[in-house]
């Protein structure tokens, strides 16, 4: 496995874990998942461009 594949898998897990579905995290809103989503999109673009 390459480093980019591992990064994408870790970011997908972070994105799933940041969904505000639990009582203690409902007040957070969509901030954590939005930030993780933006990072995931940037990494996907870099992978598709061959930079990583």
Backbone as CSV, one residue per row, in Angstrom:
resi,resn,N_x,N_y,N_z,CA_x,CA_y,CA_z,C_x,C_y,C_z
1,UNK,0.841,-1.192,0.000,0.000,0.000,0.000,0.881,1.248,0.000
2,UNK,0.453,2.218,-0.738,1.211,3.455,-0.787,0.758,4.399,0.319
3,UNK,1.513,5.434,0.525,1.200,6.407,1.569,-0.112,7.114,1.265
4,UNK,-0.368,7.411,-0.001,-1.606,8.104,-0.354,-2.836,7.246,-0.066
5,UNK,-2.736,5.949,-0.298,-3.859,5.055,0.005,-4.139,5.019,1.494
6,UNK,-3.098,4.952,2.283,-3.264,4.944,3.732,-3.865,6.264,4.210
7,UNK,-3.417,7.387,3.654,-3.975,8.690,4.023,-5.452,8.784,3.695
8,UNK,-5.840,8.300,2.536,-7.247,8.348,2.145,-8.092,7.489,3.064
9,UNK,-7.625,6.307,3.410,-8.376,5.431,4.321,-8.525,6.075,5.688
10,UNK,-7.458,6.659,6.204,-7.521,7.315,7.514,-8.478,8.503,7.466
11,UNK,-8.439,9.292,6.411,-9.328,10.439,6.320,-10.787,10.033,6.172
12,UNK,-11.060,8.955,5.478,-12.436,8.465,5.391,-12.926,8.039,6.766
13,UNK,-12.083,7.376,7.536,-12.469,6.989,8.895,-12.702,8.209,9.778
14,UNK,-11.876,9.236,9.631,-12.071,10.473,10.396,-13.372,11.144,9.991
15,UNK,-13.677,11.143,8.701,-14.911,11.750,8.210,-16.128,11.029,8.771
16,UNK,-16.085,9.715,8.816,-17.199,8.946,9.382,-17.307,9.199,10.884
17,UNK,-16.178,9.277,11.561,-16.192,9.509,13.004,-16.605,10.911,13.399
18,UNK,-16.523,11.872,12.472,-16.855,13.258,12.794,-18.329,13.584,12.580
19,UNK,-19.109,12.643,12.082,-20.534,12.893,11.879,-21.206,13.088,13.240
20,UNK,-21.942,14.195,13.402,-22.546,14.482,14.713,-23.758,13.608,15.003
21,UNK,-23.542,12.353,15.305,-24.633,11.424,15.547,-24.758,11.031,17.017
22,UNK,-23.805,11.422,17.843,-23.822,11.040,19.237,-24.249,12.226,20.088
23,UNK,-24.859,11.984,21.235,-25.381,13.085,22.055,-24.332,14.131,22.443
24,UNK,-23.126,13.722,22.754,-22.120,14.693,23.186,-21.588,15.539,22.037
25,UNK,-21.785,15.109,20.794,-21.227,15.852,19.670,-22.286,16.568,18.828
26,UNK,-23.539,16.512,19.239,-24.589,17.171,18.455,-24.425,18.683,18.452
27,UNK,-23.889,19.248,19.502,-23.736,20.698,19.567,-22.565,21.194,18.715
28,UNK,-21.725,20.296,18.225,-20.586,20.696,17.408,-21.017,21.146,16.024
29,UNK,-22.191,20.690,15.571,-22.629,20.998,14.220,-21.851,20.177,13.206
30,UNK,-21.711,20.720,12.021,-21.024,19.988,10.955,-19.591,20.470,10.754
31,UNK,-19.059,21.201,11.696,-17.692,21.709,11.586,-16.642,20.638,11.423
32,UNK,-16.572,19.655,12.337,-15.530,18.624,12.209,-15.633,17.810,10.912
33,UNK,-16.846,17.444,10.523,-16.975,16.659,9.297,-16.720,17.522,8.068
34,UNK,-17.030,18.808,8.163,-16.744,19.707,7.042,-15.264,19.888,6.827
35,UNK,-14.530,20.053,7.911,-13.072,20.199,7.808,-12.443,18.920,7.277
36,UNK,-12.885,17.780,7.791,-12.352,16.505,7.310,-12.717,16.290,5.843
37,UNK,-13.899,16.715,5.448,-14.311,16.589,4.054,-13.457,17.435,3.121
38,UNK,-13.144,18.656,3.549,-12.300,19.528,2.736,-10.901,18.931,2.584
39,UNK,-10.355,18.419,3.675,-9.027,17.791,3.616,-9.064,16.574,2.695
40,UNK,-10.137,15.803,2.762,-10.275,14.629,1.900,-10.342,15.028,0.432
41,UNK,-11.088,16.065,0.113,-11.191,16.526,-1.275,-9.835,17.018,-1.779
42,UNK,-9.118,17.775,-0.958,-7.799,18.269,-1.358,-6.850,17.105,-1.618
43,UNK,-6.854,16.106,-0.736,-5.983,14.948,-0.945,-6.360,14.160,-2.192
44,UNK,-7.659,14.025,-2.447,-8.078,13.323,-3.662,-7.614,14.059,-4.911
45,UNK,-7.701,15.374,-4.898,-7.228,16.157,-6.039,-5.727,15.969,-6.235
46,UNK,-4.973,16.002,-5.115,-3.533,15.811,-5.216,-3.172,14.426,-5.734
47,UNK,-3.917,13.408,-5.293,-3.661,12.042,-5.773,-3.951,11.952,-7.250
48,UNK,-5.072,12.532,-7.699,-5.427,12.465,-9.112,-4.447,13.237,-9.993
49,UNK,-3.841,14.281,-9.441,-2.853,15.040,-10.196,-1.470,14.392,-10.150
50,UNK,-1.315,13.383,-9.298,-0.045,12.676,-9.198,0.980,13.371,-8.316
51,UNK,0.552,14.227,-7.436,1.481,14.967,-6.570,1.849,14.197,-5.310
52,UNK,1.027,13.217,-4.932,1.322,12.437,-3.737,1.697,11.032,-4.147
